[in-house]
Amino acid sequence: MKIIKLTQAQDINTYQPSKSLTAVLNMSISLGRPLLLAGKPGVGKTQFAHWFANQDTNNFNKSVLQFNTKSTSIFSDLFYEYDAVSHFRDANISRSTIDDNNKTAADYITLTALGFAIVCAKGLTENNDRELDRIIRQSQLKFKIEELKPKSVVLIDEIDKAPRDFPNDLLYEIENLSFTIKEINLSIKLTDEEKQNIVVILTSNDEKNLPDAFLRRCIFYYIDFPDEKELKTIVLKKLSVGLEELSPNEENGFNEKMAWFIKISEAKNIEKKPSISECIDWINFLKENKLLDKGREECENSFSILLKKKGDLNEFKNILPGTTNLTV
């Protein structure tokens, strides 16, 4: 498959991946393998998929087809959902009234991430049978895609939340890229050429080990937690105000608070280290409540945004002496 050239333009979320990450993605595309992104929450794993889909040179559907993994997920959930309960309820209502709504199973089916990507890659978005047309329209509304294109980015988020067998089953489905909607007896299978229209990105928060067989068939990339300079850049891009809007005292306070956050992140005895998103929430709270340039004692209650365990709050007293009133 032709390697897709990535631009250096930032997406609407001001996200900018590293050159090494874009290089590894190109490698996964070239080999036809899914890309597994691992790292702590907030380092940009999910944002990367959205950034990639929005690169103008790639000509992908702009909306990422995202599947949020659950502890109850099974591989068939990747293709479509059938609301059997609503179908049964509406059928009973129709039988008990004069009204006949003429609804079929297709009215209760929506494609999920991989199923919708397969339909797009197959080019089944025009001149289909009525039932499939209905399913596609319903799915298009769900994913908020105005113009359907053959190429899609499928994001399978937080795969480490799934049951043990899910990753291995998933790889088989990704390699075959075929499925059957049994309720309307419709099967769709891609050719090798059509399979190249789908880029699969998976994410893991490293909360549990994934099967070796699964790892062998993925391209792996670990996104490190950013250093202090990189973290400041990320947080400032996400703030409700920019650095230029901070007073000199607030700018000094911002630098001080970021140094505190780094100390927490690097502390060996902090069990649950805060994520980047929690750091952004914390800094925004301090700014909005005019606490950004204040000392430790005046900011003590705000540390509950970052630290979620009593032991971690107690340990923080040793990291920054003088914080004595922390409670959970």
N, C-alpha and C positions, 0 to 999 in steps of 0.2 A: 504494500500500500504506500502511496505517496505520502511522505512526511509533511505535515501541515506546518507552514511557517507561522510562527507566533510574532505578533507585533509587541512593541514596548509600551503601547498605549495603556493607560489605566482604565478600568471599567468604572461604572457609575458609583461603585462603592470605594473608589480610590485604592483598590487593592493592587499590589504589584508583586508578583512572585519572583523568586530568585532565578537566575539563569540556569542553575543546576536543576531546579524543579522543572522548568520548561523543557530542558534537554532530556530529562528522564521521561516526561510525557511523550515527547517525540519518539523515543525509543519504544515505549509501550505501543504506540500507534503503528510503528514500523513492524513490530513483531506480532501485532494482533493480540496482545495480552492486556488484561485489565490492569489498571494502575491502582495500587493500594497505598494510600497515604495514611501514615500513622503519626501520632504526636499528641501532646497534651491539649485539652480543650482550649479553643481560642487562638490557636496558632495559624489559622487560615486554611484548614483542609477543605472545608465546605466552600469557602469563598473562592478557592482556586477553580473549582468546577464552573462556577457562575462567571468568573472572569474569562475562562477559556471559551465558553459558549458565546460570549459577547464580543469576541474579537471579529471585526468586520471581514478580515481576509479569510476566515474559516467557513463562512456561509452556513452556519448551523442554525437550527431553531434557537431563538434567543432565550427562551425559557428552558432551564435545566429540567429534565425529567427526573424528579427526585423521589426516591423511595426511602422512607424513614424506618429503619429496622426496629422491630419490637422483640421482646422476649418470647412472643408466641408466633413469630413469623415462620412461614413455610415457603418453599421456593415458588409455589404456584401464585403466591401473593404478588410476585413481581410482574405478572402478566395482566391480570384483570380481577375485578371485584364484582360479585353478583349479590345484589340485595334481595335474597330469597324471602326474607321476612316481609318486606314491603310489597313484593310481588304477590305473595300469598294473601296478605291483608286486602290489597286492592282487588284481587280476583274475587274474594268473598263479598266485598262491598258491591261489586258489579253484579254478582249473582243475586244479591238480595234487593236490588233496585232495578228500575226500568233502564237506567243509563248503562250503556255498553261502551266502555272507553277504548275498546279495541287494542289494548296494550298487550305486548308480547314480552318474552324474557329479555329481549334486547333493550327495552326501556329501563331495565334495572341493572344493566351491565355498564361499567366504565373500565376502560383500560388503565392499568397502572404503568409505572415507568418503563419497564422493559417491553411490555406488550405494545405500548403506544409507539415506542421507538422502532419496533419491528414493522408496524403498520406503515409508519412514515418511510422507512428504508425500502419497503416493498413497493411504495408508490400507490398504495390502496386508498388514497385520499380523495379520489374522484371516480365517478361511474361505477360504484360498487352496488351490491345488492342493498335493498332498503334497510335491512336490519343492521348491517355493518356500518352503513352511512350514519344511522342513528347513534350507534355506539361511538363512532369517531367524533361526531359533533359534541356528544356529552363529555367525552374525554378532553376534547379541545378546550371546552369551557373550563374544565377542572384545572388544566395546566396553564390556562390564560395565554394561549398561543393564537395570534391572529392569522399569521401566514405560515402554513405548514411547508416545511422543507424536508428533503429526504434525510439530511444529516442531523443527528441528535447526540447530546451528551447525557448519559444516564448516570446519575449519582446515587449510589447505594450507601446511605449514611449510617455510621456507627454500627458496622457489621459485627463488632464484638459483643453487641447486646443480644444477638440471635442465639438460638439453641445450637448445640455442638455440631449437628449434622448439616445445618443450613449452609455454611460456607462451601462444603464439598458439593452439595447438591447444586448450589448456585453456579459453580464453575462449569458443571456439565451443561446447565441451561444457557450460559453465556457462550459456550463453544458451539452449541447447536442452533441457538437463536430460532427456535420454533415453538409453537404452542397451539393448543386447541381450546376453543371456547365450546365446551361440551353442551351448554344449554341451547346453543343454536347450531351445533354440529359444524363448526367452521374451524379449519386448520390453516395455519399460516407458517411457511418455512422460507427462510432466506437462502439465496445462492451465496457462494463465497464472495462474489463481487458486491452484493448488497450488504453483506455483513460489515464491509468496510465503512459503511455510513454511520456506524454506531461506535462511540467511544465510551467505555465504561470506566468510571472512577469510583473507588470504594474508600471509605474512611474508617479509621479505628482510633479510639481513644486510649488504646493500650491497657484496657481494664482487665482483659483476660487473654490468654494465649490462644492463637488461632491454629487450626490443624496444619501439620507439616505439608500434607498433600495440597492443601489450598495455597500455602505460601509458595510452594515450588512453581506454581502456574501463574503467579502474579509478578508484576514488576513492582518492587517495593521502594518507597521513599519515606524517610523519617524527617519531619519538619521540626527542627530544634526550636526550643523556646528562645525568643529574641534576646539579644543583649540589651543593655540599658539604653544605648543610643537608638537602636531599632525600635525598642518598645516605646520610647518617647514619640517617635515619628508616627507609629501606629495609633497611639492614644490621641495625639493632637489631631490626626485626620478624622477621628471618630467623635471628637468633642462637639458639643452643641455650640461652642465658641472656638475661635482660632487663637493661636498664640499671640497674634497681633492685637487681639482684643483684651489681653491680660495686662494689668498694671505691672510696673517693675516688681512690686512686692509679691503680686500673684505669680509672676513668672519664677521668682526665687522660691516661692512656696511650692509651685508645681515641680520644680527640680528636686526639692527636698522630699516631697511626697513620693516621687518616683524612686528616689533612693531608698525610702522606707519599703516600698513594694518589692524592690529587688532583694532587699535583705530578707523579707518574708519568703520570697520565692526560692532563695538559695539556702535557707535555714534547714539543716538536716533533721531537726526535731519537729518541724511542722508537718503533721500527718497529711492534711488536705490542703495543698498549696492552692492559692487563688488563681483563677484563669485570667486571661487578658480581658475578657468581657466584664469580669468583676472589677478589674482595675479601671476600666472605662467608666463603669457605673459609679465607682468610688470618687474618681476625680470630678466627674460631672456633679455629683452630690456636693462635694466640697466647694466647687465653684458657685453653684446655684445658691448655696447657703452661706456664702461669704466666709468660708473656712479655709480656703486654699492657702492663705498666707498666715494661718494661725498655728500655734504650737501643739504639742502632743496632747496635753491635757484637754484642750478645747475640741480636739478631734477624736477623743477616745470612743465615743459612741459610734462613730462612723466605721470603726474597724470591724464591726459586725457584718459589714458588706463583704469583707475579704475573708474573715476567719469564721468557720462554721462549726467548730468543735471546741468544747470547753478547754481541753488540753492544749489546743493550739493558741487559744486566747491567753492562757496562762504562760505558755512558752514565749509569746510575743513580749511579755513583760521583761524577759531576759534579753530579748533582741533590742528593744528600745526601753531602757530603764526610765522609770518615771510614769509609766502607764499603769495605774494601780486600781482603777475602777471598772475594769473590763468584766462584763458578765454575759451569760447566755440565757 
